[in-house]
Amino acid sequence: MSAELYFEDEYEAYHELLKKQPALHDAKKILDDCYFYDPYSYLSVMWAMGMSWWQEIIPMLKNDGHLPLDNCEELIKILENTDVIPERSIISDIDRDRAETDKNFNQEYMENKKKRLIQFLKKSIDNKIPIKCSL
């Protein structure tokens, strides 16, 4: 399970492109431009900020699952004023065991993920493209 945020048209175009060119070398770069993924696990940047996709973000969505541009701006302000503490995302002994051996479980990884989420939200605002959220 995970939170998946994406720009619908770009995301669909990405999948169409992969069907035509399965070994596309720039696939990750293209995907990063139209898609943000946050697992419901110890690697969740939202959990590391003490927030929840369900509690904080779902109320911001329209009925069709899109995050309106105004709410993108509001979310950016919240994120920019919230500290990342990776240990907040550990909610079970299994998470703790996995986090201890995962090289990505660190402050730098989580800070970079937070920056990427903010950049993704800013792209939505700059391009006036609402984000589709699958939470």
C-alpha positions in Angstrom: 0.0 0.0 0.0 1.2 3.5 -0.8 0.3 7.1 -1.6 0.6 7.7 -5.3 0.4 11.3 -6.7 0.6 11.9 -10.4 -0.3 14.2 -13.3 -2.8 12.0 -15.2 -2.1 12.9 -18.8 1.7 12.8 -18.3 1.5 9.5 -16.4 -0.7 7.9 -19.0 1.7 9.1 -21.8 4.6 7.6 -19.8 3.0 4.2 -19.8 2.2 4.4 -23.5 5.8 5.3 -24.2 7.0 2.3 -22.1 4.7 0.0 -24.2 6.5 1.2 -27.3 10.0 1.4 -25.8 10.2 -1.0 -22.8 14.0 -0.4 -22.4 13.7 3.3 -22.3 16.8 4.7 -20.7 15.2 7.9 -19.4 12.2 6.1 -17.9 13.0 7.0 -14.3 13.6 10.7 -15.1 10.3 10.8 -17.1 8.4 9.0 -14.3 9.9 11.4 -11.6 8.5 14.3 -13.5 4.9 13.1 -13.4 4.7 10.8 -10.3 5.4 10.8 -6.6 5.3 7.7 -4.5 5.3 7.4 -0.7 4.9 3.9 0.8 2.9 3.2 3.9 6.0 2.1 5.7 9.0 3.3 7.7 10.1 5.1 4.4 7.0 7.3 4.4 8.1 11.0 4.4 4.6 12.0 5.6 4.9 9.7 8.6 8.4 11.0 9.2 6.8 14.5 9.5 4.2 13.2 12.0 1.4 13.5 9.4 -0.9 11.1 7.6 -2.0 10.9 4.0 -5.4 9.9 5.3 -5.9 12.5 8.0 -4.2 15.6 6.5 -4.5 15.1 2.7 -7.8 13.3 2.0 -9.8 16.2 3.5 -8.0 18.5 1.0 -9.0 16.4 -2.1 -12.0 16.9 -4.4 -14.5 14.1 -4.6 -12.7 12.9 -7.8 -9.4 12.4 -5.9 -7.7 15.5 -7.3 -5.7 17.9 -5.1 -6.8 21.5 -6.1 -4.1 24.0 -6.8 -5.1 26.1 -3.8 -4.6 23.1 -1.5 -1.2 22.4 -3.1 -0.2 25.9 -1.9 -1.5 25.2 1.6 0.2 21.8 1.7 3.6 23.4 0.6 3.3 25.8 3.5 2.6 23.0 6.0 5.5 20.9 4.6 8.0 23.7 4.7 7.2 24.3 8.3 7.3 20.7 9.4 10.5 18.9 10.5 11.4 15.5 9.2 12.3 13.0 12.0 12.7 9.6 10.4 12.1 7.7 13.6 8.5 9.0 13.6 7.7 6.6 10.7 8.6 3.5 12.7 5.3 2.1 13.9 6.1 -1.6 14.5 8.9 -3.9 15.5 9.0 -5.1 11.9 9.5 -1.5 10.7 12.3 -1.1 13.3 14.1 -4.2 12.1 13.8 -3.2 8.4 14.9 0.4 9.1 18.1 -0.8 10.9 19.3 -2.5 7.8 18.0 -0.1 5.1 20.6 2.4 3.9 17.8 4.7 2.7 16.5 5.1 6.2 18.3 8.3 7.2 17.8 12.0 7.6 19.2 12.9 4.2 17.0 10.5 2.3 13.9 11.8 4.1 14.8 15.4 3.6 15.4 14.8 -0.1 12.0 13.1 -0.4 10.4 16.0 1.3 12.0 18.4 -1.2 10.9 16.3 -4.1 7.3 16.3 -2.8 7.4 20.1 -2.5 8.9 20.4 -6.0 6.1 18.1 -7.3 3.5 20.3 -5.7 5.1 23.4 -7.1 5.1 21.9 -10.6 1.4 21.4 -10.2 0.9 25.1 -9.3 3.3 26.4 -12.0 1.7 24.3 -14.7 -1.9 24.6 -13.4 -2.3 20.9 -13.4 -4.2 19.3 -10.5 -2.6 16.3 -9.0 -4.5 13.0 -9.0 -4.1 11.2 -5.6 -4.5 7.5 -5.0 -4.3 7.2 -1.3 
